[in-house]
Amino acid sequence: MPLPVVGKAHEAPSSRSFVWFVYGSSLSRSAFADWSSQHGYALPDFSKAVPARLSGFRLAFDVASRFWGGAVASLAEAPGRSVEGLALPMPGEARGLADHKEGAISGLYEPFEVDVAPLSGGAPIRALAYRSAPGRRLAHEEAPSPAFVRALLAGAREARLSPSYLAELEPLAR
């Protein structure tokens, strides 16, 4: 049974369409579907999602999550590094869903604009990514939650991210 949903995310007015750079547990369709049904949202349409790379950043495990039972990922600036995910086109009325799913409603994460490069080549895509809010980060990064890593790896495989990126993620599961 879905939880009753109230508050800012569902009250947000429609805005212009946007592209959401999804790089964490939301890559896993089953994890995303579970969250969506618990919070009264329809699962976004992933059929037009584009595997993409965000250069100049790395995954940082600097956010504590009771739900995942440990640290979960954020983005940290890191020259020469990159994070892969999906550039997911979204209608304007879905901005509340993205803000809710990413923890921006509670102030845990904050949105910021990035340019991501499609893995298949082509022009950069302007997208909205989320990273931990400075005042909400852990004092030090911690080992990632095993459950979070399982969802991240399953989603990264499902999204057909690059073999080199998958090889970078796999040691997190050990």
C-alpha positions in Angstrom: 0.0 0.0 0.0 1.5 3.4 -1.0 2.4 5.8 1.8 0.3 9.0 1.8 2.2 11.6 0.0 2.0 15.3 0.9 4.3 18.2 0.9 6.4 20.2 -1.4 7.2 17.6 -4.0 3.6 17.0 -4.8 2.6 20.7 -4.6 5.4 21.9 -6.9 4.1 23.7 -9.9 5.0 22.5 -13.4 8.2 23.8 -14.8 10.0 23.3 -18.1 11.1 19.8 -19.1 14.6 18.8 -17.9 17.1 16.0 -18.1 18.0 14.3 -14.8 21.4 12.7 -14.5 20.7 9.5 -12.5 23.9 7.9 -11.1 23.1 6.1 -7.9 20.5 3.6 -6.6 17.9 5.1 -9.0 19.7 3.3 -11.8 18.1 0.1 -10.5 14.6 0.0 -12.0 13.4 -2.4 -9.3 14.7 -0.2 -6.4 13.2 2.9 -8.2 9.9 1.1 -8.7 9.7 0.1 -5.1 10.4 3.7 -4.0 7.9 5.1 -6.5 5.1 2.8 -5.4 5.8 3.6 -1.7 5.7 7.3 -2.3 2.8 7.5 -4.8 4.7 8.3 -8.0 4.6 6.7 -11.4 7.9 5.2 -12.5 9.6 7.5 -15.0 9.8 6.4 -18.6 13.4 5.2 -19.1 12.9 4.4 -22.8 14.6 7.6 -23.9 17.4 7.5 -21.2 20.9 7.9 -22.6 23.9 6.3 -20.9 26.2 9.3 -20.2 29.4 10.4 -18.4 29.9 13.3 -16.1 33.6 14.3 -16.2 35.4 16.0 -13.4 33.5 14.2 -10.6 33.7 10.9 -8.6 31.3 9.1 -6.4 31.7 10.2 -2.7 30.2 8.1 0.0 29.5 11.0 2.4 25.8 10.7 3.1 24.3 8.6 5.9 21.1 6.8 5.0 18.9 4.9 7.5 17.0 3.4 4.6 20.2 1.9 3.0 21.8 1.2 6.4 25.0 3.1 5.7 26.7 5.6 3.5 25.3 6.3 0.0 26.8 8.1 -3.0 27.0 11.8 -3.8 29.2 13.6 -6.3 32.5 15.2 -5.4 34.6 17.3 -7.8 37.6 15.3 -9.0 39.7 16.4 -12.0 40.5 13.5 -14.3 37.7 11.3 -12.9 34.2 10.6 -14.0 30.8 9.2 -13.0 28.5 7.4 -15.4 24.8 7.2 -15.3 21.7 7.9 -17.3 20.6 11.2 -18.8 16.9 10.8 -18.3 14.5 13.3 -20.1 11.7 14.3 -17.7 8.6 16.4 -18.2 8.4 19.6 -16.1 5.7 18.3 -13.8 8.2 15.5 -12.7 10.6 18.0 -11.1 9.0 17.3 -7.7 9.5 13.6 -8.1 13.3 14.1 -8.9 13.7 16.5 -5.9 11.9 14.1 -3.6 13.8 11.0 -4.8 17.1 12.8 -4.5 16.5 14.2 -1.1 16.4 17.8 -2.1 13.0 18.3 -0.4 14.6 17.5 3.0 17.8 19.5 2.2 20.0 16.4 2.2 21.0 16.9 -1.4 21.0 19.9 -3.7 20.5 20.1 -7.5 23.0 21.7 -9.8 23.4 21.8 -13.6 26.0 19.7 -15.4 26.9 18.8 -18.9 27.1 15.0 -19.5 28.6 13.3 -22.6 26.6 10.4 -24.2 28.7 7.2 -24.0 27.8 6.6 -27.6 29.2 10.0 -28.7 27.5 13.2 -29.7 26.8 16.6 -28.3 26.9 17.2 -24.5 23.6 17.1 -22.8 22.7 19.7 -20.2 21.3 17.9 -17.1 20.3 18.3 -13.5 22.4 16.3 -11.0 22.2 16.1 -7.3 25.0 16.2 -4.7 25.0 16.2 -0.9 24.3 19.6 0.7 27.5 20.9 2.4 25.9 21.0 5.9 24.5 17.5 5.6 27.7 15.6 4.6 29.4 13.2 6.9 32.6 14.5 8.5 34.5 11.8 6.6 33.5 9.4 3.8 32.6 6.0 4.9 32.4 2.5 3.4 29.3 2.4 1.2 26.2 0.5 2.3 26.3 -3.0 0.9 22.6 -2.8 -0.1 23.1 0.5 -1.8 26.1 -0.9 -3.7 24.0 -4.0 -4.9 21.3 -1.6 -6.2 24.0 0.6 -7.9 25.7 -2.3 -9.6 22.5 -3.9 -10.7 21.3 -0.6 -12.1 24.7 0.2 -13.8 24.6 -3.2 -15.6 20.9 -2.7 -16.5 21.8 0.8 -17.9 24.6 -0.7 -20.0 27.2 1.6 -18.6 30.8 1.1 -19.8 32.7 -2.1 -18.9 35.5 0.1 -17.4 33.0 1.9 -15.2 31.5 -1.4 -14.0 35.0 -2.6 -13.2 35.5 0.5 -11.1 32.3 -0.1 -9.2 32.7 -3.9 -8.6 35.3 -3.6 -5.8 32.8 -1.6 -3.8 30.8 -4.8 -3.4 33.6 -6.7 -1.7 
